[in-house]
């Protein structure tokens, strides 16, 4: 019989595979290109568009890398036997929260406190 913990680990592993594939596709579809030579006075609009697209692509890449890191951290916790414990208060994270977000690092109370502290700064 498969336990809830086994299902969560399988979901994390599937998420890692999916995110890795997304990152590879993103990099393959937009290889780093050499800057085009041309008049320094021409095509400024095109350059601005390219710069904005690059910025968006890099932001997406960073988001995927952050998600991959969170998944890797959760899988590491499985190996260490600490999966499902809040990193702040060390209490068990509600199984419903882990079901919704298997890579959760904080329980709902600690996450709420963190969000309030971030808002207050």
Phi and psi in degrees as a GROMACS rama.xvg file:
@    title "Ramachandran Plot"
@    xaxis  label "Phi"
@    yaxis  label "Psi"
@TYPE xy
-85.0216  129.298  UNK-2
-86.9184  165.361  UNK-3
-58.6303  -38.3221  UNK-4
-62.319  -41.1488  UNK-5
-63.8151  -39.3192  UNK-6
-66.2294  -41.0874  UNK-7
-65.6975  -40.79  UNK-8
-63.4291  -42.2044  UNK-9
-62.6696  -40.6014  UNK-10
-62.7306  -41.7466  UNK-11
-62.8297  -42.3433  UNK-12
-65.3384  -38.371  UNK-13
-66.3505  -39.9115  UNK-14
-62.4402  -40.9172  UNK-15
-61.7171  -43.8067  UNK-16
-64.2235  -44.9837  UNK-17
-62.6719  -44.871  UNK-18
-66.8499  -38.3895  UNK-19
-63.2134  -42.1569  UNK-20
-65.1137  -41.5284  UNK-21
-60.8188  -42.8232  UNK-22
-64.3109  -43.3944  UNK-23
-63.1758  -42.0019  UNK-24
-64.7396  -41.3555  UNK-25
-61.8434  -45.1024  UNK-26
-68.5806  -36.8857  UNK-27
-71.3871  -35.1545  UNK-28
-78.9867  -18.5124  UNK-29
-136.076  71.145  UNK-30
-65.0121  154.312  UNK-31
-65.0887  123.175  UNK-32
-105.781  149.902  UNK-33
-70.9794  147.199  UNK-34
-66.6665  133.914  UNK-35
-72.8782  140.8  UNK-36
-88.6926  149.914  UNK-37
169.623  -170.818  UNK-38
-65.7687  132.167  UNK-39
-68.3482  -12.0412  UNK-40
-100.078  -11.6991  UNK-41
-100.767  161.312  UNK-42
57.981  36.2561  UNK-43
-65.2714  -35.6368  UNK-44
-63.7797  -44.2294  UNK-45
-62.5921  -41.7673  UNK-46
-64.6311  -38.3355  UNK-47
-65.4079  -40.3356  UNK-48
-64.0706  -44.8742  UNK-49
-62.3077  -39.5628  UNK-50
-64.6418  -41.8015  UNK-51
-65.6441  -40.9818  UNK-52
-64.3272  -40.5311  UNK-53
-63.601  -43.2666  UNK-54
-60.9816  -44.2595  UNK-55
-64.0779  -42.5901  UNK-56
-64.3306  -41.9266  UNK-57
-66.5886  -37.079  UNK-58
-64.0495  -42.6928  UNK-59
-64.2932  -42.8906  UNK-60
-61.1894  -43.3335  UNK-61
-64.2263  -38.6191  UNK-62
-63.0603  -43.3771  UNK-63
-64.0684  -42.1456  UNK-64
-62.8354  -39.6067  UNK-65
-63.3382  -43.1371  UNK-66
-64.6335  -40.8934  UNK-67
-61.2639  -41.578  UNK-68
-63.1673  -41.0659  UNK-69
-65.1002  -41.1304  UNK-70
-66.2964  -44.4496  UNK-71
-61.2422  -39.6326  UNK-72
-63.149  -43.7442  UNK-73
-63.7556  -42.3025  UNK-74
-65.127  -36.7772  UNK-75
-63.0586  -39.2487  UNK-76
-63.9754  -35.5455  UNK-77
-58.6537  -45.9146  UNK-78
-64.6543  -33.6821  UNK-79
-86.7938  -10.0897  UNK-80
80.8656  18.7023  UNK-81
-112.369  8.34182  UNK-82
-62.706  137.013  UNK-83
91.8751  1.61096  UNK-84
-102.386  136.749  UNK-85
-64.1882  133.132  UNK-86
-71.0064  -16.6783  UNK-87
-94.493  -58.0419  UNK-88
-99.2514  -7.43902  UNK-89
66.34  12.6445  UNK-90
-87.218  157.301  UNK-91
-62.4749  139.163  UNK-92
-81.3736  137.968  UNK-93
-53.0123  127.931  UNK-94
-54.7426  -32.3772  UNK-95
-65.1119  -36.5304  UNK-96
-66.9553  -42.9986  UNK-97
-65.9012  -33.5975  UNK-98
-64.1704  -40.4667  UNK-99
-77.004  -35.6657  UNK-100
-141.251  83.8571  UNK-101
-58.3798  -22.9963  UNK-102
-94.2834  13.8815  UNK-103
-57.3666  135.31  UNK-104
-103.319  -21.7604  UNK-105
-124.305  149.099  UNK-106
-71.4037  169.882  UNK-107
-61.2049  -42.4858  UNK-108
-62.2005  -46.5606  UNK-109
-68.7476  -35.8958  UNK-110
-65.5258  -39.4379  UNK-111
-63.801  -44.3758  UNK-112
-61.8035  -42.1241  UNK-113
-61.6271  -43.0715  UNK-114
-65.3385  -40.3593  UNK-115
-65.3385  -40.9559  UNK-116
-64.9052  -39.7156  UNK-117
-66.3118  -36.4363  UNK-118
-68.1455  -35.3657  UNK-119
-75.5826  -15.3668  UNK-120
